[in-house]
Protein backbone atom coordinates (compact mmCIF):
# COMPACT_ATOMS: atom_id res chain seq x y z
CA UNK A 1 0.00 0.00 0.00
CA UNK A 2 1.03 3.61 -0.44
CA UNK A 3 1.74 5.47 2.75
CA UNK A 4 -0.04 8.65 3.85
CA UNK A 5 2.21 10.75 1.61
CA UNK A 6 1.47 8.66 -1.46
CA UNK A 7 4.93 7.08 -1.62
CA UNK A 8 5.38 3.69 -3.26
CA UNK A 9 5.42 0.89 -0.68
CA UNK A 10 5.18 -2.28 -2.79
CA UNK A 11 6.77 -3.24 -6.09
CA UNK A 12 6.37 -6.28 -8.34
CA UNK A 13 9.00 -6.84 -11.02
CA UNK A 14 7.97 -9.18 -13.81
CA UNK A 15 11.36 -10.29 -15.06
CA UNK A 16 13.18 -9.84 -11.77
CA UNK A 17 16.61 -10.68 -13.16
CA UNK A 18 16.44 -7.80 -15.64
CA UNK A 19 19.20 -5.30 -14.91
CA UNK A 20 16.85 -2.43 -15.68
CA UNK A 21 13.95 -3.87 -13.70
CA UNK A 22 16.19 -4.55 -10.74
CA UNK A 23 17.65 -1.03 -10.89
CA UNK A 24 14.13 0.41 -10.84
CA UNK A 25 13.16 -1.71 -7.83
CA UNK A 26 16.36 -0.74 -6.02
CA UNK A 27 15.75 2.96 -6.63
CA UNK A 28 12.17 2.66 -5.36
CA UNK A 29 13.40 0.83 -2.27
CA UNK A 30 15.88 3.61 -1.59
CA UNK A 31 12.97 6.03 -1.97
CA UNK A 32 10.92 4.18 0.66
CA UNK A 33 9.38 1.04 -0.84
CA UNK A 34 9.38 -1.70 1.79
CA UNK A 35 8.20 -4.83 -0.03
CA UNK A 36 9.30 -6.22 -3.40
CA UNK A 37 8.37 -9.36 -5.30
CA UNK A 38 10.71 -10.62 -8.00
CA UNK A 39 8.91 -12.77 -10.55
CA UNK A 40 11.43 -14.86 -12.47
CA UNK A 41 11.70 -18.04 -14.47
CA UNK A 42 12.58 -20.78 -12.00
CA UNK A 43 11.23 -18.80 -9.06
CA UNK A 44 14.63 -17.93 -7.60
CA UNK A 45 16.76 -14.80 -7.88
CA UNK A 46 18.94 -14.87 -4.75
CA UNK A 47 21.52 -12.31 -5.91
CA UNK A 48 18.85 -9.81 -6.92
CA UNK A 49 16.97 -10.39 -3.67
CA UNK A 50 20.13 -9.84 -1.64
CA UNK A 51 20.81 -6.59 -3.48
CA UNK A 52 17.34 -5.29 -2.62
CA UNK A 53 17.67 -6.26 1.03
CA UNK A 54 20.98 -4.44 1.16
CA UNK A 55 19.25 -1.39 -0.31
CA UNK A 56 16.77 -1.46 2.57
CA UNK A 57 13.83 -3.62 1.54
CA UNK A 58 12.06 -5.12 4.56
CA UNK A 59 10.48 -7.89 2.48
CA UNK A 60 11.75 -9.50 -0.71
CA UNK A 61 9.79 -12.36 -2.22
CA UNK A 62 10.71 -14.56 -5.16
CA UNK A 63 8.09 -16.29 -7.25
CA UNK A 64 7.83 -18.26 -10.46
CA UNK A 65 7.07 -16.37 -13.67
CA UNK A 66 7.33 -17.61 -17.25
CA UNK A 67 6.76 -14.90 -19.85
CA UNK A 68 5.98 -17.59 -22.42
CA UNK A 69 3.22 -19.20 -20.34
CA UNK A 70 0.35 -16.70 -20.61
CA UNK A 71 -2.16 -19.00 -18.94
CA UNK A 72 -0.18 -18.63 -15.70
CA UNK A 73 0.09 -14.85 -15.61
CA UNK A 74 -3.15 -14.05 -13.76
CA UNK A 75 -2.14 -16.53 -11.04
CA UNK A 76 1.28 -14.86 -10.75
CA UNK A 77 -0.39 -11.48 -10.16
CA UNK A 78 -2.72 -13.02 -7.59
CA UNK A 79 0.23 -14.66 -5.83
CA UNK A 80 2.12 -11.37 -5.74
CA UNK A 81 -0.89 -9.56 -4.31
CA UNK A 82 -1.20 -12.25 -1.67
CA UNK A 83 2.38 -11.59 -0.63
CA UNK A 84 2.47 -7.80 -0.91
CA UNK A 85 -1.12 -6.68 -0.49
CA UNK A 86 -1.99 -3.95 -2.96
CA UNK A 87 0.53 -3.55 -5.77
CA UNK A 88 1.63 0.07 -6.00
CA UNK A 89 3.98 -0.44 -8.95
CA UNK A 90 4.23 -3.35 -11.37
CA UNK A 91 7.32 -3.23 -13.59
CA UNK A 92 7.09 -5.27 -16.79
CA UNK A 93 10.82 -5.71 -17.43
CA UNK A 94 11.11 -9.03 -19.24
CA UNK A 95 12.24 -9.38 -22.82
CA UNK A 96 14.70 -10.87 -25.28
CA UNK A 97 17.00 -8.83 -27.53
CA UNK A 98 18.57 -11.58 -29.61
CA UNK A 99 20.86 -11.26 -32.61
CA UNK A 100 19.17 -9.94 -35.75
CA UNK A 101 21.20 -12.04 -38.19
CA UNK A 102 20.53 -15.21 -36.21
CA UNK A 103 16.82 -14.43 -35.95
CA UNK A 104 16.55 -13.80 -39.69
CA UNK A 105 18.18 -17.17 -40.31
CA UNK A 106 15.83 -18.98 -37.92
CA UNK A 107 12.16 -18.01 -38.31
CA UNK A 108 11.13 -20.24 -35.41
CA UNK A 109 13.55 -18.50 -33.06
CA UNK A 110 12.38 -15.13 -34.37
CA UNK A 111 8.77 -16.03 -33.63
CA UNK A 112 9.71 -17.20 -30.14
CA UNK A 113 11.53 -13.92 -29.49
CA UNK A 114 8.53 -11.90 -30.66
CA UNK A 115 6.25 -14.05 -28.51
CA UNK A 116 8.24 -13.16 -25.40
CA UNK A 117 8.62 -9.49 -26.27
CA UNK A 118 5.01 -8.86 -27.24
CA UNK A 119 2.57 -11.68 -26.57
CA UNK A 120 3.94 -12.27 -23.08
CA UNK A 121 3.41 -8.60 -22.29
CA UNK A 122 -0.16 -8.69 -23.56
CA UNK A 123 -1.23 -11.41 -21.15
CA UNK A 124 0.87 -10.15 -18.23
CA UNK A 125 -0.20 -6.56 -18.84
CA UNK A 126 -3.89 -7.40 -18.93
CA UNK A 127 -3.55 -9.47 -15.76
CA UNK A 128 -1.73 -6.60 -14.03
CA UNK A 129 -4.30 -4.07 -15.24
CA UNK A 130 -7.16 -6.15 -13.87
CA UNK A 131 -5.46 -6.27 -10.46
CA UNK A 132 -4.73 -2.53 -10.42
CA UNK A 133 -8.26 -1.69 -11.58
CA UNK A 134 -9.68 -3.79 -8.76
CA UNK A 135 -7.46 -1.97 -6.25
CA UNK A 136 -8.39 1.42 -7.65
CA UNK A 137 -4.77 2.57 -7.83
CA UNK A 138 -1.30 1.58 -9.00
CA UNK A 139 1.00 2.03 -11.97
CA UNK A 140 2.07 -0.52 -14.56
CA UNK A 141 5.52 0.48 -15.82
CA UNK A 142 6.09 -0.90 -19.32
CA UNK A 143 9.63 -0.94 -20.68
CA UNK A 144 9.17 -0.07 -24.32
CA UNK A 145 12.10 1.16 -26.43
CA UNK A 146 13.27 3.76 -28.87
CA UNK A 147 13.60 0.76 -31.20
CA UNK A 148 9.81 0.66 -31.46
CA UNK A 149 9.38 4.31 -32.48
CA UNK A 150 10.40 3.52 -36.04
CA UNK A 151 11.64 0.03 -36.81
CA UNK A 152 15.15 -0.18 -38.26
CA UNK A 153 16.71 -2.77 -40.55
CA UNK A 154 19.41 -3.49 -37.96
CA UNK A 155 17.00 -4.97 -35.39
CA UNK A 156 13.59 -5.18 -36.99
CA UNK A 157 12.46 -8.37 -35.24
CA UNK A 158 13.04 -6.82 -31.83
CA UNK A 159 11.88 -3.38 -32.97
CA UNK A 160 8.63 -4.69 -34.43
CA UNK A 161 7.77 -6.40 -31.15
CA UNK A 162 8.58 -3.22 -29.22
CA UNK A 163 6.40 -1.18 -31.60
CA UNK A 164 3.54 -3.56 -30.90
CA UNK A 165 4.19 -3.41 -27.17
CA UNK A 166 4.21 0.38 -27.19
CA UNK A 167 0.87 0.48 -28.98
CA UNK A 168 -0.60 -2.11 -26.63
CA UNK A 169 0.56 -0.14 -23.58
CA UNK A 170 -1.02 3.05 -24.90
CA UNK A 171 -4.31 1.27 -25.46
CA UNK A 172 -4.15 -0.35 -22.03
CA UNK A 173 -3.62 3.05 -20.42
CA UNK A 174 -6.72 4.31 -22.24
CA UNK A 175 -8.64 1.29 -20.97
CA UNK A 176 -7.62 2.10 -17.38
CA UNK A 177 -8.62 5.76 -17.62
CA UNK A 178 -10.88 6.74 -14.75
CA UNK A 179 -10.07 3.64 -12.69
CA UNK A 180 -7.38 5.23 -10.52
CA UNK A 181 -4.73 3.00 -12.12
CA UNK A 182 -2.56 3.89 -15.09
CA UNK A 183 0.26 2.79 -17.38
CA UNK A 184 3.62 4.54 -17.67
CA UNK A 185 5.53 3.83 -20.89
CA UNK A 186 9.32 4.03 -20.70
CA UNK A 187 11.20 4.55 -23.96
CA UNK A 188 14.95 4.26 -23.46
CA UNK A 189 17.48 4.20 -26.25
CA UNK A 190 20.51 1.97 -26.02
CA UNK A 191 21.03 0.81 -22.42
CA UNK A 192 24.33 -0.75 -21.40
CA UNK A 193 23.45 -4.18 -19.99
CA UNK A 194 24.67 -7.73 -20.34
CA UNK A 195 21.79 -8.38 -22.76
CA UNK A 196 22.94 -5.56 -25.07
CA UNK A 197 26.69 -6.19 -24.75
CA UNK A 198 26.90 -7.66 -28.28
CA UNK A 199 25.31 -4.57 -29.83
CA UNK A 200 27.50 -1.57 -30.77
CA UNK A 201 26.84 1.39 -28.48
CA UNK A 202 24.55 4.06 -29.94
CA UNK A 203 24.40 7.80 -29.30
CA UNK A 204 22.64 8.90 -26.12
CA UNK A 205 23.39 5.59 -24.38
CA UNK A 206 22.11 5.20 -20.83
CA UNK A 207 22.73 2.96 -17.85
CA UNK A 208 20.13 0.95 -15.92
CA UNK A 209 20.53 3.41 -13.04
CA UNK A 210 19.70 6.35 -15.32
CA UNK A 211 16.57 4.55 -16.49
CA UNK A 212 15.64 3.87 -12.87
CA UNK A 213 16.11 7.52 -11.91
CA UNK A 214 13.92 8.63 -14.82
CA UNK A 215 11.22 6.12 -13.86
CA UNK A 216 11.25 7.32 -10.25
CA UNK A 217 10.84 10.89 -11.45
CA UNK A 218 8.02 9.85 -13.76
CA UNK A 219 6.17 8.06 -10.96
CA UNK A 220 6.54 11.03 -8.65
CA UNK A 221 5.35 13.53 -11.28
CA UNK A 222 2.58 11.39 -12.76
CA UNK A 223 4.06 11.13 -16.26
CA UNK A 224 2.61 8.78 -18.83
CA UNK A 225 5.73 8.69 -21.03
CA UNK A 226 9.37 8.64 -19.98
CA UNK A 227 12.20 9.06 -22.50
CA UNK A 228 15.71 8.07 -21.41
CA UNK A 229 17.54 10.33 -21.93
CA UNK A 230 14.90 13.03 -22.42
CA UNK A 231 16.55 14.28 -25.63
CA UNK A 232 15.24 11.15 -27.37
CA UNK A 233 11.77 12.69 -27.47
CA UNK A 234 13.07 15.23 -30.01
CA UNK A 235 15.15 12.61 -31.82
CA UNK A 236 12.08 10.41 -32.20
CA UNK A 237 10.12 13.28 -33.72
CA UNK A 238 12.81 13.59 -36.40
CA UNK A 239 12.94 9.83 -36.97
CA UNK A 240 9.20 9.69 -37.62
CA UNK A 241 9.36 12.11 -40.55
CA UNK A 242 12.59 11.01 -42.25
CA UNK A 243 12.03 9.82 -45.83
CA UNK A 244 12.29 6.07 -46.12
CA UNK A 245 15.16 6.37 -48.59
CA UNK A 246 17.17 8.11 -45.86
CA UNK A 247 15.93 5.79 -43.12
CA UNK A 248 17.18 2.73 -44.98
CA UNK A 249 20.71 4.05 -44.78
CA UNK A 250 20.60 4.31 -40.98
CA UNK A 251 21.56 0.73 -40.28
CA UNK A 252 22.70 1.15 -36.68
DRENDO-1510 file (C-alpha; in Angstrom, 1 decimal, always signed):
<recs>
REC; n; res; u; v; w
REC; 1; UNK; +0.0; +0.0; +0.0 .
REC; 2; UNK; +1.0; +3.6; -0.4 .
REC; 3; UNK; +1.7; +5.5; +2.7 .
REC; 4; UNK; +0.0; +8.6; +3.8 .
REC; 5; UNK; +2.2; +10.8; +1.6 .
REC; 6; UNK; +1.5; +8.7; -1.5 .
REC; 7; UNK; +4.9; +7.1; -1.6 .
REC; 8; UNK; +5.4; +3.7; -3.3 .
REC; 9; UNK; +5.4; +0.9; -0.7 .
REC; 10; UNK; +5.2; -2.3; -2.8 .
REC; 11; UNK; +6.8; -3.2; -6.1 .
REC; 12; UNK; +6.4; -6.3; -8.3 .
REC; 13; UNK; +9.0; -6.8; -11.0 .
REC; 14; UNK; +8.0; -9.2; -13.8 .
REC; 15; UNK; +11.4; -10.3; -15.1 .
REC; 16; UNK; +13.2; -9.8; -11.8 .
REC; 17; UNK; +16.6; -10.7; -13.2 .
REC; 18; UNK; +16.4; -7.8; -15.6 .
REC; 19; UNK; +19.2; -5.3; -14.9 .
REC; 20; UNK; +16.9; -2.4; -15.7 .
REC; 21; UNK; +13.9; -3.9; -13.7 .
REC; 22; UNK; +16.2; -4.5; -10.7 .
REC; 23; UNK; +17.7; -1.0; -10.9 .
REC; 24; UNK; +14.1; +0.4; -10.8 .
REC; 25; UNK; +13.2; -1.7; -7.8 .
REC; 26; UNK; +16.4; -0.7; -6.0 .
REC; 27; UNK; +15.7; +3.0; -6.6 .
REC; 28; UNK; +12.2; +2.7; -5.4 .
REC; 29; UNK; +13.4; +0.8; -2.3 .
REC; 30; UNK; +15.9; +3.6; -1.6 .
REC; 31; UNK; +13.0; +6.0; -2.0 .
REC; 32; UNK; +10.9; +4.2; +0.7 .
REC; 33; UNK; +9.4; +1.0; -0.8 .
REC; 34; UNK; +9.4; -1.7; +1.8 .
REC; 35; UNK; +8.2; -4.8; +0.0 .
REC; 36; UNK; +9.3; -6.2; -3.4 .
REC; 37; UNK; +8.4; -9.4; -5.3 .
REC; 38; UNK; +10.7; -10.6; -8.0 .
REC; 39; UNK; +8.9; -12.8; -10.6 .
REC; 40; UNK; +11.4; -14.9; -12.5 .
REC; 41; UNK; +11.7; -18.0; -14.5 .
REC; 42; UNK; +12.6; -20.8; -12.0 .
REC; 43; UNK; +11.2; -18.8; -9.1 .
REC; 44; UNK; +14.6; -17.9; -7.6 .
REC; 45; UNK; +16.8; -14.8; -7.9 .
REC; 46; UNK; +18.9; -14.9; -4.7 .
REC; 47; UNK; +21.5; -12.3; -5.9 .
REC; 48; UNK; +18.9; -9.8; -6.9 .
REC; 49; UNK; +17.0; -10.4; -3.7 .
REC; 50; UNK; +20.1; -9.8; -1.6 .
REC; 51; UNK; +20.8; -6.6; -3.5 .
REC; 52; UNK; +17.3; -5.3; -2.6 .
REC; 53; UNK; +17.7; -6.3; +1.0 .
REC; 54; UNK; +21.0; -4.4; +1.2 .
REC; 55; UNK; +19.2; -1.4; -0.3 .
REC; 56; UNK; +16.8; -1.5; +2.6 .
REC; 57; UNK; +13.8; -3.6; +1.5 .
REC; 58; UNK; +12.1; -5.1; +4.6 .
REC; 59; UNK; +10.5; -7.9; +2.5 .
REC; 60; UNK; +11.7; -9.5; -0.7 .
REC; 61; UNK; +9.8; -12.4; -2.2 .
REC; 62; UNK; +10.7; -14.6; -5.2 .
REC; 63; UNK; +8.1; -16.3; -7.3 .
REC; 64; UNK; +7.8; -18.3; -10.5 .
REC; 65; UNK; +7.1; -16.4; -13.7 .
REC; 66; UNK; +7.3; -17.6; -17.2 .
REC; 67; UNK; +6.8; -14.9; -19.9 .
REC; 68; UNK; +6.0; -17.6; -22.4 .
REC; 69; UNK; +3.2; -19.2; -20.3 .
REC; 70; UNK; +0.3; -16.7; -20.6 .
REC; 71; UNK; -2.2; -19.0; -18.9 .
REC; 72; UNK; -0.2; -18.6; -15.7 .
REC; 73; UNK; +0.1; -14.8; -15.6 .
REC; 74; UNK; -3.1; -14.0; -13.8 .
REC; 75; UNK; -2.1; -16.5; -11.0 .
REC; 76; UNK; +1.3; -14.9; -10.7 .
REC; 77; UNK; -0.4; -11.5; -10.2 .
REC; 78; UNK; -2.7; -13.0; -7.6 .
REC; 79; UNK; +0.2; -14.7; -5.8 .
REC; 80; UNK; +2.1; -11.4; -5.7 .
REC; 81; UNK; -0.9; -9.6; -4.3 .
REC; 82; UNK; -1.2; -12.3; -1.7 .
REC; 83; UNK; +2.4; -11.6; -0.6 .
REC; 84; UNK; +2.5; -7.8; -0.9 .
REC; 85; UNK; -1.1; -6.7; -0.5 .
REC; 86; UNK; -2.0; -3.9; -3.0 .
REC; 87; UNK; +0.5; -3.6; -5.8 .
REC; 88; UNK; +1.6; +0.1; -6.0 .
REC; 89; UNK; +4.0; -0.4; -9.0 .
REC; 90; UNK; +4.2; -3.3; -11.4 .
REC; 91; UNK; +7.3; -3.2; -13.6 .
REC; 92; UNK; +7.1; -5.3; -16.8 .
REC; 93; UNK; +10.8; -5.7; -17.4 .
REC; 94; UNK; +11.1; -9.0; -19.2 .
REC; 95; UNK; +12.2; -9.4; -22.8 .
REC; 96; UNK; +14.7; -10.9; -25.3 .
REC; 97; UNK; +17.0; -8.8; -27.5 .
REC; 98; UNK; +18.6; -11.6; -29.6 .
REC; 99; UNK; +20.9; -11.3; -32.6 .
REC; 100; UNK; +19.2; -9.9; -35.8 .
REC; 101; UNK; +21.2; -12.0; -38.2 .
REC; 102; UNK; +20.5; -15.2; -36.2 .
REC; 103; UNK; +16.8; -14.4; -36.0 .
REC; 104; UNK; +16.5; -13.8; -39.7 .
REC; 105; UNK; +18.2; -17.2; -40.3 .
REC; 106; UNK; +15.8; -19.0; -37.9 .
REC; 107; UNK; +12.2; -18.0; -38.3 .
REC; 108; UNK; +11.1; -20.2; -35.4 .
REC; 109; UNK; +13.6; -18.5; -33.1 .
REC; 110; UNK; +12.4; -15.1; -34.4 .
REC; 111; UNK; +8.8; -16.0; -33.6 .
REC; 112; UNK; +9.7; -17.2; -30.1 .
REC; 113; UNK; +11.5; -13.9; -29.5 .
REC; 114; UNK; +8.5; -11.9; -30.7 .
REC; 115; UNK; +6.3; -14.1; -28.5 .
REC; 116; UNK; +8.2; -13.2; -25.4 .
REC; 117; UNK; +8.6; -9.5; -26.3 .
REC; 118; UNK; +5.0; -8.9; -27.2 .
REC; 119; UNK; +2.6; -11.7; -26.6 .
REC; 120; UNK; +3.9; -12.3; -23.1 .
REC; 121; UNK; +3.4; -8.6; -22.3 .
REC; 122; UNK; -0.2; -8.7; -23.6 .
REC; 123; UNK; -1.2; -11.4; -21.1 .
REC; 124; UNK; +0.9; -10.2; -18.2 .
REC; 125; UNK; -0.2; -6.6; -18.8 .
REC; 126; UNK; -3.9; -7.4; -18.9 .
REC; 127; UNK; -3.6; -9.5; -15.8 .
REC; 128; UNK; -1.7; -6.6; -14.0 .
REC; 129; UNK; -4.3; -4.1; -15.2 .
REC; 130; UNK; -7.2; -6.1; -13.9 .
REC; 131; UNK; -5.5; -6.3; -10.5 .
REC; 132; UNK; -4.7; -2.5; -10.4 .
REC; 133; UNK; -8.3; -1.7; -11.6 .
REC; 134; UNK; -9.7; -3.8; -8.8 .
REC; 135; UNK; -7.5; -2.0; -6.3 .
REC; 136; UNK; -8.4; +1.4; -7.7 .
REC; 137; UNK; -4.8; +2.6; -7.8 .
REC; 138; UNK; -1.3; +1.6; -9.0 .
REC; 139; UNK; +1.0; +2.0; -12.0 .
REC; 140; UNK; +2.1; -0.5; -14.6 .
REC; 141; UNK; +5.5; +0.5; -15.8 .
REC; 142; UNK; +6.1; -0.9; -19.3 .
REC; 143; UNK; +9.6; -0.9; -20.7 .
REC; 144; UNK; +9.2; -0.1; -24.3 .
REC; 145; UNK; +12.1; +1.2; -26.4 .
REC; 146; UNK; +13.3; +3.8; -28.9 .
REC; 147; UNK; +13.6; +0.8; -31.2 .
REC; 148; UNK; +9.8; +0.7; -31.5 .
REC; 149; UNK; +9.4; +4.3; -32.5 .
REC; 150; UNK; +10.4; +3.5; -36.0 .
REC; 151; UNK; +11.6; +0.0; -36.8 .
REC; 152; UNK; +15.2; -0.2; -38.3 .
REC; 153; UNK; +16.7; -2.8; -40.5 .
REC; 154; UNK; +19.4; -3.5; -38.0 .
REC; 155; UNK; +17.0; -5.0; -35.4 .
REC; 156; UNK; +13.6; -5.2; -37.0 .
REC; 157; UNK; +12.5; -8.4; -35.2 .
REC; 158; UNK; +13.0; -6.8; -31.8 .
REC; 159; UNK; +11.9; -3.4; -33.0 .
REC; 160; UNK; +8.6; -4.7; -34.4 .
REC; 161; UNK; +7.8; -6.4; -31.2 .
REC; 162; UNK; +8.6; -3.2; -29.2 .
REC; 163; UNK; +6.4; -1.2; -31.6 .
REC; 164; UNK; +3.5; -3.6; -30.9 .
REC; 165; UNK; +4.2; -3.4; -27.2 .
REC; 166; UNK; +4.2; +0.4; -27.2 .
REC; 167; UNK; +0.9; +0.5; -29.0 .
REC; 168; UNK; -0.6; -2.1; -26.6 .
REC; 169; UNK; +0.6; -0.1; -23.6 .
REC; 170; UNK; -1.0; +3.0; -24.9 .
REC; 171; UNK; -4.3; +1.3; -25.5 .
REC; 172; UNK; -4.1; -0.3; -22.0 .
REC; 173; UNK; -3.6; +3.1; -20.4 .
REC; 174; UNK; -6.7; +4.3; -22.2 .
REC; 175; UNK; -8.6; +1.3; -21.0 .
REC; 176; UNK; -7.6; +2.1; -17.4 .
REC; 177; UNK; -8.6; +5.8; -17.6 .
REC; 178; UNK; -10.9; +6.7; -14.7 .
REC; 179; UNK; -10.1; +3.6; -12.7 .
REC; 180; UNK; -7.4; +5.2; -10.5 .
REC; 181; UNK; -4.7; +3.0; -12.1 .
REC; 182; UNK; -2.6; +3.9; -15.1 .
REC; 183; UNK; +0.3; +2.8; -17.4 .
REC; 184; UNK; +3.6; +4.5; -17.7 .
REC; 185; UNK; +5.5; +3.8; -20.9 .
REC; 186; UNK; +9.3; +4.0; -20.7 .
REC; 187; UNK; +11.2; +4.5; -24.0 .
REC; 188; UNK; +15.0; +4.3; -23.5 .
REC; 189; UNK; +17.5; +4.2; -26.2 .
REC; 190; UNK; +20.5; +2.0; -26.0 .
REC; 191; UNK; +21.0; +0.8; -22.4 .
REC; 192; UNK; +24.3; -0.7; -21.4 .
REC; 193; UNK; +23.5; -4.2; -20.0 .
REC; 194; UNK; +24.7; -7.7; -20.3 .
REC; 195; UNK; +21.8; -8.4; -22.8 .
REC; 196; UNK; +22.9; -5.6; -25.1 .
REC; 197; UNK; +26.7; -6.2; -24.8 .
REC; 198; UNK; +26.9; -7.7; -28.3 .
REC; 199; UNK; +25.3; -4.6; -29.8 .
REC; 200; UNK; +27.5; -1.6; -30.8 .
REC; 201; UNK; +26.8; +1.4; -28.5 .
REC; 202; UNK; +24.6; +4.1; -29.9 .
REC; 203; UNK; +24.4; +7.8; -29.3 .
REC; 204; UNK; +22.6; +8.9; -26.1 .
REC; 205; UNK; +23.4; +5.6; -24.4 .
REC; 206; UNK; +22.1; +5.2; -20.8 .
REC; 207; UNK; +22.7; +3.0; -17.9 .
REC; 208; UNK; +20.1; +1.0; -15.9 .
REC; 209; UNK; +20.5; +3.4; -13.0 .
REC; 210; UNK; +19.7; +6.3; -15.3 .
REC; 211; UNK; +16.6; +4.6; -16.5 .
REC; 212; UNK; +15.6; +3.9; -12.9 .
REC; 213; UNK; +16.1; +7.5; -11.9 .
REC; 214; UNK; +13.9; +8.6; -14.8 .
REC; 215; UNK; +11.2; +6.1; -13.9 .
REC; 216; UNK; +11.3; +7.3; -10.3 .
REC; 217; UNK; +10.8; +10.9; -11.4 .
REC; 218; UNK; +8.0; +9.9; -13.8 .
REC; 219; UNK; +6.2; +8.1; -11.0 .
REC; 220; UNK; +6.5; +11.0; -8.7 .
REC; 221; UNK; +5.3; +13.5; -11.3 .
REC; 222; UNK; +2.6; +11.4; -12.8 .
REC; 223; UNK; +4.1; +11.1; -16.3 .
REC; 224; UNK; +2.6; +8.8; -18.8 .
REC; 225; UNK; +5.7; +8.7; -21.0 .
REC; 226; UNK; +9.4; +8.6; -20.0 .
REC; 227; UNK; +12.2; +9.1; -22.5 .
REC; 228; UNK; +15.7; +8.1; -21.4 .
REC; 229; UNK; +17.5; +10.3; -21.9 .
REC; 230; UNK; +14.9; +13.0; -22.4 .
REC; 231; UNK; +16.5; +14.3; -25.6 .
REC; 232; UNK; +15.2; +11.1; -27.4 .
REC; 233; UNK; +11.8; +12.7; -27.5 .
REC; 234; UNK; +13.1; +15.2; -30.0 .
REC; 235; UNK; +15.2; +12.6; -31.8 .
REC; 236; UNK; +12.1; +10.4; -32.2 .
REC; 237; UNK; +10.1; +13.3; -33.7 .
REC; 238; UNK; +12.8; +13.6; -36.4 .
REC; 239; UNK; +12.9; +9.8; -37.0 .
REC; 240; UNK; +9.2; +9.7; -37.6 .
REC; 241; UNK; +9.4; +12.1; -40.5 .
REC; 242; UNK; +12.6; +11.0; -42.2 .
REC; 243; UNK; +12.0; +9.8; -45.8 .
REC; 244; UNK; +12.3; +6.1; -46.1 .
REC; 245; UNK; +15.2; +6.4; -48.6 .
REC; 246; UNK; +17.2; +8.1; -45.9 .
REC; 247; UNK; +15.9; +5.8; -43.1 .
REC; 248; UNK; +17.2; +2.7; -45.0 .
REC; 249; UNK; +20.7; +4.0; -44.8 .
REC; 250; UNK; +20.6; +4.3; -41.0 .
REC; 251; UNK; +21.6; +0.7; -40.3 .
REC; 252; UNK; +22.7; +1.2; -36.7 .
</recs>
